């Protein structure tokens, strides 16, 4: 099964863009657009946003100077035979040591990214051009990615190229039911673990299987149908590095107002609301990319990832730190298949069943919180309109 988005969601995003093009936004729509700019969402994945906040100019100069010194030192010591991966690991380690005293001054991942780019660009200089695309994530933890692919021969290589830019210790590719050359493309990824199923098992089951074989401290989950910039994927790794257990893709700015939600978005929002996490809106582990800490994976169990709403419910019920990490547009770019089109498509029915299973588990484990008092009509209207 593919990612849980529907034609109505994609049409909703399109309507928002058409209505707001060239117009001044007011009220809730204006706030939504401001939020989109603030987190640096880029609906054109091939270009960087220029609107993201930057750290203090002194910090940027400091990062650039430190990168220049460290890069020159490594360039003078390195042999021509040194592997690019080894050089990249050294740069990651040097940046981690440099940035450690400054992390408390950074207000967001975007600021960290700006510092990392300043450091990397100076580090590379004219001596180490092979490192120019590396994304720096300062962490001592081991990081892994679980990538599910189903007939993705045309897009998988570009997806893997983005993953190569990240400091990943493990790459697990779950190829399930593919009848094209997806398996052969996956094998081109150096040091990757390939899990191959002849028949389709669905991406949710694939993620559960992939997570089971990882040993990393931070596990990123994504799919093979279209590439996502490594800089964007890094936001989910960084969120877990900073203490988040379940880092979700924040698709809220991409959706229409609540009264225009499709049925699946209502299911997702209701699950979060029932567990006191209305702030998560309709954000869910059914959407990629997302990332988990080792603690989260151990707590909910790898097999539970086969039912994403159930895994998310258990994470919330057991007090794990569940947060949104970044905005990645997976609605308008989601690949359309026969199984995910139409109001009552197979994927939609699966999602509804997954949510019912999550509620069923919560009821039998006594995890549902005490119902909140009923609100009057005025309060409900204010909540619905985001006031």
VEXKELUM-298706 format. One line per field, with one value per residue (C-alpha): z, y, x; residue in three letters. Coordinates in steps of 0.2 Angstrom, whole numbers, padded with zeros to 4 digits. Last residue first. Layout:
N
z	(Z, ...) .
y	(Y, ...) .
x	(X, ...) .
r	(ALA, ...) .
! end
This chain:
387
z	(0084, 0073, 0064, 0071, 0088, 0087, 0081, 0095, 0108, 0101, 0099, 0118, 0123, 0130, 0145, 0141, 0140, 0152, 0143, 0132, 0137, 0147, 0137, 0130, 0124, 0118, 0107, 0100, 0096, 0087, 0077, 0072, 0066, 0055, 0048, 0043, 0035, 0026, 0018, 0012, 0004, -0005, -0012, -0005, -0011, -0027, -0030, -0019, -0025, -0044, -0041, -0041, -0035, -0021, -0026, -0022, -0005, 0001, 0004, 0018, 0033, 0048, 0065, 0072, 0089, 0099, 0115, 0123, 0136, 0135, 0128, 0115, 0108, 0109, 0099, 0086, 0084, 0083, 0069, 0060, 0059, 0052, 0064, 0078, 0073, 0078, 0096, 0104, 0118, 0109, 0093, 0104, 0114, 0098, 0093, 0078, 0062, 0050, 0031, 0027, 0031, 0040, 0056, 0058, 0057, 0057, 0071, 0082, 0094, 0097, 0107, 0122, 0117, 0110, 0100, 0091, 0086, 0080, 0069, 0060, 0057, 0051, 0039, 0032, 0030, 0019, 0028, 0022, 0039, 0046, 0034, 0019, 0021, 0016, 0032, 0042, 0033, 0048, 0045, 0062, 0074, 0086, 0101, 0101, 0112, 0102, 0091, 0087, 0080, 0071, 0062, 0057, 0051, 0041, 0029, 0023, 0020, 0011, -0001, -0004, -0019, -0026, -0026, -0015, 0002, 0019, 0037, 0048, 0062, 0076, 0089, 0075, 0076, 0062, 0057, 0065, 0058, 0040, 0044, 0052, 0038, 0025, 0034, 0032, 0014, 0009, 0008, -0011, -0018, -0022, -0006, -0005, 0010, 0004, 0017, 0009, 0010, -0006, -0015, -0032, -0025, -0024, -0043, -0046, -0035, -0043, -0060, -0063, -0056, -0038, -0025, -0010, -0010, 0008, 0007, 0024, 0024, 0040, 0047, 0039, 0040, 0026, 0008, 0002, 0006, -0007, -0020, -0014, -0019, -0036, -0039, -0033, -0045, -0062, -0054, -0042, -0044, -0025, -0013, 0005, 0013, 0031, 0036, 0049, 0062, 0075, 0089, 0091, 0083, 0073, 0057, 0042, 0025, 0012, -0005, -0007, 0000, -0016, -0019, -0005, -0008, -0017, -0001, 0006, 0024, 0019, 0011, 0025, 0039, 0031, 0026, 0044, 0051, 0039, 0043, 0062, 0059, 0049, 0063, 0075, 0089, 0089, 0104, 0114, 0100, 0101, 0112, 0102, 0085, 0083, 0090, 0079, 0064, 0066, 0067, 0052, 0042, 0047, 0042, 0025, 0023, 0026, 0014, 0001, 0002, 0005, -0009, -0012, 0005, 0018, 0030, 0020, 0015, 0033, 0040, 0026, 0030, 0049, 0046, 0033, 0043, 0059, 0049, 0041, 0057, 0066, 0051, 0053, 0072, 0070, 0057, 0070, 0065, 0049, 0047, 0032, 0018, 0004, 0001, -0007, -0025, -0032, -0020, -0027, -0013, -0001, 0017, 0027, 0044, 0045, 0027, 0030, 0046, 0038, 0025, 0039, 0048, 0032, 0030, 0048, 0046, 0031, 0016, 0003, -0014, -0029, -0028, -0012, -0020, -0032, -0019, -0007, -0021, -0026, -0008, -0007, -0024, -0017, -0001, -0011, -0022, -0007, 0004, 0014, 0007, -0004, 0000) .
y	(0156, 0141, 0141, 0124, 0129, 0145, 0136, 0123, 0136, 0145, 0129, 0124, 0112, 0095, 0091, 0081, 0062, 0053, 0047, 0031, 0020, 0006, -0007, -0014, 0003, 0008, -0008, -0005, 0013, 0009, -0005, 0007, 0019, 0005, 0000, 0018, 0018, 0002, 0009, 0024, 0014, 0003, 0017, 0024, 0042, 0039, 0036, 0027, 0009, 0013, 0023, 0042, 0046, 0058, 0075, 0085, 0077, 0074, 0092, 0091, 0102, 0099, 0091, 0088, 0081, 0065, 0064, 0047, 0047, 0029, 0033, 0045, 0032, 0019, 0029, 0033, 0014, 0010, 0024, 0017, -0001, -0011, 0000, -0012, -0025, -0014, -0013, 0002, 0005, -0002, 0009, 0024, 0022, 0019, 0036, 0037, 0047, 0053, 0056, 0050, 0050, 0037, 0042, 0056, 0074, 0078, 0091, 0088, 0102, 0091, 0080, 0075, 0057, 0059, 0074, 0064, 0050, 0063, 0072, 0056, 0051, 0068, 0068, 0052, 0058, 0073, 0090, 0105, 0110, 0109, 0122, 0116, 0106, 0110, 0120, 0105, 0093, 0093, 0077, 0068, 0066, 0052, 0051, 0070, 0073, 0084, 0070, 0065, 0083, 0082, 0066, 0074, 0090, 0080, 0074, 0092, 0095, 0078, 0085, 0073, 0062, 0053, 0036, 0028, 0029, 0037, 0032, 0038, 0028, 0036, 0025, 0013, -0006, -0009, -0026, -0024, -0007, -0014, -0027, -0014, -0002, -0015, -0019, -0001, -0001, -0015, -0033, -0035, -0052, -0056, -0049, -0042, -0035, -0025, -0020, -0005, -0005, 0005, 0009, 0000, -0014, -0003, 0000, -0019, -0022, -0008, -0015, -0019, -0032, -0025, -0034, -0028, -0020, -0015, -0004, -0003, 0010, 0010, 0022, 0037, 0054, 0061, 0065, 0047, 0049, 0061, 0050, 0036, 0045, 0050, 0031, 0026, 0037, 0028, 0010, 0013, -0002, -0004, 0004, 0006, 0015, 0012, 0025, 0023, 0035, 0031, 0043, 0055, 0069, 0085, 0083, 0090, 0088, 0083, 0091, 0099, 0084, 0079, 0097, 0094, 0106, 0121, 0126, 0111, 0116, 0134, 0127, 0115, 0127, 0140, 0126, 0119, 0136, 0138, 0121, 0124, 0140, 0130, 0117, 0131, 0143, 0141, 0148, 0132, 0124, 0135, 0125, 0109, 0117, 0115, 0097, 0091, 0100, 0091, 0074, 0077, 0082, 0066, 0056, 0065, 0061, 0043, 0042, 0051, 0037, 0041, 0036, 0054, 0053, 0065, 0076, 0092, 0091, 0088, 0103, 0114, 0109, 0111, 0129, 0134, 0126, 0135, 0152, 0148, 0143, 0159, 0170, 0162, 0164, 0183, 0185, 0179, 0164, 0164, 0162, 0153, 0164, 0160, 0143, 0131, 0124, 0107, 0102, 0115, 0116, 0122, 0123, 0134, 0133, 0151, 0152, 0139, 0146, 0163, 0154, 0146, 0163, 0171, 0157, 0159, 0178, 0187, 0184, 0197, 0191, 0187, 0168, 0164, 0157, 0146, 0140, 0135, 0126, 0116, 0110, 0105, 0096, 0086, 0082, 0077, 0065, 0056, 0053, 0038, 0033, 0017, 0000) .
x	(-0048, -0044, -0060, -0065, -0060, -0070, -0085, -0084, -0083, -0099, -0109, -0106, -0092, -0095, -0084, -0068, -0069, -0058, -0042, -0042, -0028, -0038, -0029, -0045, -0051, -0034, -0032, -0050, -0046, -0030, -0039, -0052, -0039, -0031, -0048, -0050, -0033, -0036, -0053, -0044, -0030, -0042, -0052, -0068, -0067, -0058, -0039, -0027, -0027, -0027, -0011, -0006, 0011, 0012, 0019, 0004, 0002, 0020, 0024, 0037, 0034, 0046, 0047, 0030, 0030, 0028, 0038, 0033, 0020, 0014, -0003, 0005, 0017, 0003, -0008, 0005, 0009, -0010, -0011, 0004, -0003, 0013, 0023, 0016, 0029, 0043, 0037, 0029, 0041, 0057, 0054, 0050, 0066, 0076, 0070, 0058, 0058, 0044, 0044, 0032, 0013, 0004, 0013, 0001, -0003, -0021, -0020, -0005, -0010, -0026, -0014, -0025, -0027, -0044, -0038, -0024, -0036, -0049, -0036, -0031, -0049, -0054, -0040, -0046, -0063, -0058, -0056, -0066, -0073, -0055, -0048, -0038, -0022, -0004, -0001, -0006, 0006, 0019, 0029, 0031, 0045, 0041, 0054, 0059, 0074, 0086, 0093, 0075, 0072, 0089, 0085, 0068, 0075, 0089, 0075, 0073, 0091, 0092, 0079, 0065, 0066, 0050, 0042, 0055, 0048, 0053, 0056, 0071, 0077, 0087, 0097, 0103, 0102, 0090, 0083, 0066, 0064, 0065, 0051, 0040, 0043, 0038, 0022, 0017, 0023, 0012, 0017, 0017, 0024, 0042, 0048, 0066, 0075, 0091, 0103, 0114, 0133, 0134, 0117, 0118, 0108, 0092, 0093, 0093, 0078, 0068, 0070, 0052, 0040, 0041, 0031, 0041, 0058, 0063, 0078, 0088, 0102, 0112, 0125, 0118, 0127, 0116, 0121, 0119, 0100, 0098, 0106, 0095, 0079, 0087, 0090, 0073, 0063, 0062, 0064, 0050, 0040, 0037, 0050, 0051, 0066, 0071, 0084, 0097, 0106, 0119, 0120, 0135, 0126, 0129, 0120, 0130, 0122, 0136, 0134, 0151, 0161, 0168, 0175, 0188, 0203, 0196, 0185, 0177, 0178, 0172, 0157, 0154, 0155, 0143, 0132, 0132, 0128, 0113, 0107, 0108, 0098, 0085, 0084, 0078, 0083, 0101, 0110, 0110, 0119, 0134, 0146, 0143, 0145, 0164, 0164, 0150, 0158, 0174, 0165, 0154, 0169, 0178, 0163, 0163, 0181, 0178, 0163, 0173, 0186, 0204, 0215, 0221, 0228, 0222, 0233, 0234, 0216, 0211, 0220, 0214, 0196, 0198, 0204, 0191, 0177, 0181, 0182, 0165, 0157, 0163, 0157, 0140, 0140, 0145, 0131, 0118, 0108, 0097, 0079, 0072, 0065, 0078, 0069, 0081, 0076, 0073, 0059, 0048, 0035, 0048, 0042, 0054, 0046, 0042, 0036, 0023, 0018, 0015, 0004, -0006, -0008, -0014, -0027, -0033, -0037, -0032, -0022, -0017, -0019, -0008, -0010, -0020, -0036, -0026, -0014, -0028, -0037, -0022, -0019, -0037, -0036, -0022, -0032, -0047, -0037, -0031, -0016, -0011, 0006, 0006, 0000) .
r	(UNK, UNK, UNK, UNK, UNK, UNK, UNK, UNK, UNK, UNK, UNK, UNK, UNK, UNK, UNK, UNK, UNK, UNK, UNK, UNK, UNK, UNK, UNK, UNK, UNK, UNK, UNK, UNK, UNK, UNK, UNK, UNK, UNK, UNK, UNK, UNK, UNK, UNK, UNK, UNK, UNK, UNK, UNK, UNK, UNK, UNK, UNK, UNK, UNK, UNK, UNK, UNK, UNK, UNK, UNK, UNK, UNK, UNK, UNK, UNK, UNK, UNK, UNK, UNK, UNK, UNK, UNK, UNK, UNK, UNK, UNK, UNK, UNK, UNK, UNK, UNK, UNK, UNK, UNK, UNK, UNK, UNK, UNK, UNK, UNK, UNK, UNK, UNK, UNK, UNK, UNK, UNK, UNK, UNK, UNK, UNK, UNK, UNK, UNK, UNK, UNK, UNK, UNK, UNK, UNK, UNK, UNK, UNK, UNK, UNK, UNK, UNK, UNK, UNK, UNK, UNK, UNK, UNK, UNK, UNK, UNK, UNK, UNK, UNK, UNK, UNK, UNK, UNK, UNK, UNK, UNK, UNK, UNK, UNK, UNK, UNK, UNK, UNK, UNK, UNK, UNK, UNK, UNK, UNK, UNK, UNK, UNK, UNK, UNK, UNK, UNK, UNK, UNK, UNK, UNK, UNK, UNK, UNK, UNK, UNK, UNK, UNK, UNK, UNK, UNK, UNK, UNK, UNK, UNK, UNK, UNK, UNK, UNK, UNK, UNK, UNK, UNK, UNK, UNK, UNK, UNK, UNK, UNK, UNK, UNK, UNK, UNK, UNK, UNK, UNK, UNK, UNK, UNK, UNK, UNK, UNK, UNK, UNK, UNK, UNK, UNK, UNK, UNK, UNK, UNK, UNK, UNK, UNK, UNK, UNK, UNK, UNK, UNK, UNK, UNK, UNK, UNK, UNK, UNK, UNK, UNK, UNK, UNK, UNK, UNK, UNK, UNK, UNK, UNK, UNK, UNK, UNK, UNK, UNK, UNK, UNK, UNK, UNK, UNK, UNK, UNK, UNK, UNK, UNK, UNK, UNK, UNK, UNK, UNK, UNK, UNK, UNK, UNK, UNK, UNK, UNK, UNK, UNK, UNK, UNK, UNK, UNK, UNK, UNK, UNK, UNK, UNK, UNK, UNK, UNK, UNK, UNK, UNK, UNK, UNK, UNK, UNK, UNK, UNK, UNK, UNK, UNK, UNK, UNK, UNK, UNK, UNK, UNK, UNK, UNK, UNK, UNK, UNK, UNK, UNK, UNK, UNK, UNK, UNK, UNK, UNK, UNK, UNK, UNK, UNK, UNK, UNK, UNK, UNK, UNK, UNK, UNK, UNK, UNK, UNK, UNK, UNK, UNK, UNK, UNK, UNK, UNK, UNK, UNK, UNK, UNK, UNK, UNK, UNK, UNK, UNK, UNK, UNK, UNK, UNK, UNK, UNK, UNK, UNK, UNK, UNK, UNK, UNK, UNK, UNK, UNK, UNK, UNK, UNK, UNK, UNK, UNK, UNK, UNK, UNK, UNK, UNK, UNK, UNK, UNK, UNK, UNK, UNK, UNK, UNK, UNK, UNK, UNK, UNK, UNK, UNK, UNK, UNK, UNK, UNK, UNK, UNK, UNK, UNK, UNK, UNK, UNK, UNK, UNK, UNK, UNK, UNK) .
! end
